[in-house]
Amino acid sequence: MSSDDAVLLEEPAPGVRLITLNRPDVRNAMTAEVTAAWSDALAVVTEDDDVRVLVVTGAGSSFCSGADLSWLDQGSARDNTPDRMRQRMLPFYRTWLAPRELPFPVIAAVNGPVVGAGLCLALACDLRYATTSARFSTPFVYLGTHGGMAATWLLQEAVGVPRARDLLYTGRELRADEAAAWGLVTEVADDALDRSLEVARRIASAAPIATRLTKAGLEQSANGLAASLQWEALAQPVTMATSDIHEGIRAKREHRSPLFMGD
């Protein structure tokens, strides 16, 4: 297979895009080939003004088995110094954590086991829906390495400090129902992709300007109450100056679904 099909990009519904990591033979590991294809697909999605929500999933029976570390055995001692590897790691991290920076919501359809950096990719998404066969683990220290891709921050954000310590120190595997109970995933479904696409279609029907500003506002909330108030005092008037608010009010009065145009 060529790098052209390492990641698949589809439009399953208006306003919805689906990215599928498509290397099931290596459990959708973040190889150099997959990383480049992922970056290209995100560039296409980012430039598409019609996108309102993105769904990310994996082909086959795994979501993502994490980073491919085979390059460690292939590089020379000179290439694998801490400084040189840091120069390699930071762009890699930022490429895979890009869902956090996208202006619209991103949903992870976790269709199977997700490990290490693969779990960080799922955590970089706004919502996560998991199949019953999904398993979650961060066994970094049992591979002899420190966690990467903001694992120490993303896990704390999702499940709190004590549970983040548990996962990172023990490397143990969580079942889907445990992950849901912990808040690591939003919901468990028989078919994670179907459920994710159902939610994506609902989000895509909402006012897109308001939805994008809401995602930005949630990021601002990390800076505290005062920062949230300042943001909302700006963002809410912006939405009140759009045509969408008038459509929303009319639709409510007429007891029908609104048709938001994003202007």
N, C-alpha and C positions, 0 to 999 in steps of 0.2 A: 504494500500500500504506500501511496505517496503522502507527503506532508499535507497535501490539499485536503485529505479526508481524515487527518488526525483529530480535527475538531469540526463538527457539523453545525451549521447555522440554519435555522428554519424559522418560518413565520406561521405558527399553528393557529393564530387568531389575530384579528386586527389589533394593532398596538402591542402585541405580544411577540417576543422573540425567544427562541429556544436554542441554547448552546449545549451540545452533547460532546463530552470528552470521549473520543472514539478509538481508544486503544485497549479493548477489553483483554487482549492477550497478555498485557502487563498491568492489568487491573487499573487502567487509566492513570498510570504513574505520570508525574510531571517531568517527562523527558525533555531534552532540548527541542525535539521535534514538536511535541505537544505544546510546550511553552510558547514557541514561535507561532503556532497555529492559533492558540488561545489569544495571544496578543493581537493577531491580525483580525480575528473574529470580533474582538472587543472594539477595535478601531472602526470596523464597519458599523457596529451597533451604535457606537458613540456619535457617528456622523449622520445617523438616520433620525431625522426629526419626528418621525411617526412612532418611534418606540415609546411606550409608556411603562412597560415592565419587562424584565428579563428573567427567564427560568434557566437554571444550570443543572445538568444531570450528567450521569456517566452511562456509557454503553455497557451492555452485558450485565453481570451480577454485582459489580462494584461501582461505587461512586468515584473514589479516587484513593489510591494506595499511598499517596504522598510523593515526596521528592525522590528522584532517581539519583542515587549516590554513587553509581558505577564510575562516574568521572573521577572519583577520588583515587581509584586504582590505576587510572589511565594517565593522570597528570604527573609531571616531574616534581621532585621535591621543591624545586624553585617556584613552580606554578602553585603549589599547595601550601604556601606560607599563609599565616593568619591574615596578613594585610591584603594579599592578592585574593584570598577567598572572600574576604569582606567586600571587596570591590565587585565580586561576582554575586554575592548573596543579596545585597541591597536591591539591585535591579530585579532579581528573581522574586524577592518578596513583594515588591511594589507591583510587579506585573500580575501576580496571582491574587493580590489583595485589592485589585482595581474595583471589584464590585462595591467596595466601601465608598469609592470616590465617584461612582456613576451617579448622575442626578436623579435617576428614577429607581424605584424599588427593584430589588433582585431577590429571587426565590431559589433556594437550593432544594432540588428534588433528590433526596438521598435514597438511592435505589438499592443500596447494599453497604458493605463495610466501607468505612472511611477512616483513614489512619494518618496521624501526624500532620504534615503540612496540608493533606487533603481535608482534614477536619478544620484547619484554619481557613481554607477556602470556603467551606460551608459556613463558618462563623462570620466571615466577611460579608455574607449575604444577609439581607434584612429579615427574611423568614426562612424556616427550614421545615420541610415535611419529609418524614422518613417512612420507609416501608417497614413491615414487621421484621424483616430479615436484616435490617441495618444494624451495624455494630460500630461503636465509637471508641477510639483509643488514641493516646498520645505517648507511645513507648520510647520517646527520645532517649532517656537516660539508659534504657536497656539496649540501645544501639551504640552507646558510648558517646552520645552527643547531647549538647544543650538544645532545647527547643528553638525553633525558628519561626519566621513568618508571624511574629507577634503572638505566639501561642500563650505566653505568660500574661499578656494583657487581654486577649480575646476571650480566653477561658474565664478569667475573673469577671469580665463584663457579662458573660452569659450565665454563669452558675455561681458566682461569688468566690471569695478567696479560699475558704476551707475546702470546697469541692474542687477548685482548680488545683490546689495542693495535692489532693487525693489522686486526681487523674495524672498529674505530672510526676509525682513521686512513685506511684505504684505501677503506672503504665497499664493498669487493668482495663478490661474491655467492658463497656456499658452496652446493655441491650437497648433496643429502641424504646421499650416502655420505661426503663430507668431514665433514659435520656430525656424523655418527655416529662417525667416527674421532676427532674432536676431543672427543666427549662432550657436544656441544651437544644431541643427541637420544639417546634411549635405544636406539632401534632403527628400522630402515627396513623398511617392509612394503609389499606391493603395494596394500593397502587399509588406510590408517592408522586409519580409524574402526573397521573390523571388528577390527583388532588391539587397539585401545584398549579397545573394549567387552569383548573377551575377557579382557584383563588386569583391567578394572574388575570383571567378574563374579567373578574369582578373589579380588580384594581384598575385595569385598563379602561373600565367604564366610568371611573371617577374623573373629576376635573384635573387635568394633567398639571396645570400650573400650581394648583393648591397641593397636589400630591408631591411634586418635586420640592416645593418649599417646606412641606412637612418633613421630608427626609432630611433636608438641610437643618431644619429646626431641631430635630432629634439629636443631630450631631452637636448643635450649639448647647443643648441642655446639659452636656457634660461639664460645661463651664459654670453651672449653678443657676439659681433662680433669677438673679439679676440679669444674666446674659440671656436667659430664655425670654424674659419680659421685653428686653430691648429688641430681640429678634422678632418676636411676635408683633410688637408695635410697628415694625416695618413690614413684615410679611403679610399680615392680615389686611392692611390697607392696599397692598399690591393686588391681592386677590379680589378685593372689593371694587377695584377699578377695571376688572375684566368683564367680558360678555358672559363668561361662564356663570358668574354668580346670579345674573338675571335669569339664565336658563334654568339654573338649579331651583330658584324660587318659583318660577313659572311651573316647572315640572311637579314640584311639591303641591302647589295649589290645584293643579290639574290631575293629580293622582296618577302620574305616568312616570316612566323612567326618563331621566334627563339625557340629552345628547350633547355632551361637552365637546367643543371644537378646539379648546386650548387657546382662546384669544379673549 
